[in-house]
Amino acid sequence: MKVGDLVKWVIPGGLPVTEHAGGIITDGPREGFQGTERRECYEVCWFAHDEAGWHNDYNLELTSESR
């Protein structure tokens, strides 16, 4: 994933999430953590909420790559 890619929010296990239906990566990657495990994080601006936040890569699914 990279800046400009379109993503959607996912929960591991495949549960649907509608409140973060789509967004665009605006920064990253940077190093983050899930407990003691290192993870890549990306800043995403969510279209439905017009707000940005940092999220671990495993919670993001790529829907369209930028060129």
N, C-alpha and C positions, 0 to 999 in steps of 0.2 A: 504494500500500500504506500501511497505517496500523496503529497499535497495536490488537491484538485480532484482526487478520486471520490466518487459517490459511494456511500455506505449505508447500511441499515443496522440497527441495533439487534443483537441476538442474545439469547440466554442459552448457555451450554445445555444441551438436552433437547433443544428444538422448540421450546415454548414460544408462541408468537408474542410479539411486543408491538403494540400499535402507537404508544405515546411518543416513540422516537422512530417514526416510519421511515425517515430518510434524512441524510445530512451530507455534508461535504468536509473532507479532511482539510484543515487549515494550517496545521503545524505537526511536526514530528517526523520520524519517530524519536522518542526519548525513552530512557530506561525507567521502568517502573517495577512494581512488585505486586505479586499475589501471595500474601503471606511472606515466606522467605524465598520464593521462586522469582527470579528476574523475568520480566515481561516487557515487550515493546508497547508503548502507549502512543496514542495519537489524539490531537485536539480535533474535535468535530463540532461544526456549527450545525445544529439541528434546525431544519426548515420549519417544522410545526411550532417550535417554541422560540425561534429567533434568539437562541442562546448557544454558547459554546461550552464544552467541557472536555477533560482528558479521560480517555477510556482505554482499557487494555485491549490488545489486538484480538483476543479470543472472544470479545463481545461485539466485534464488528465484522460484518460480511460485506465484501466488495460487490457493488451492483453495477458499476461502470467505471472503467479506468480512464484517467485523463491521458493525453499524449504529451 
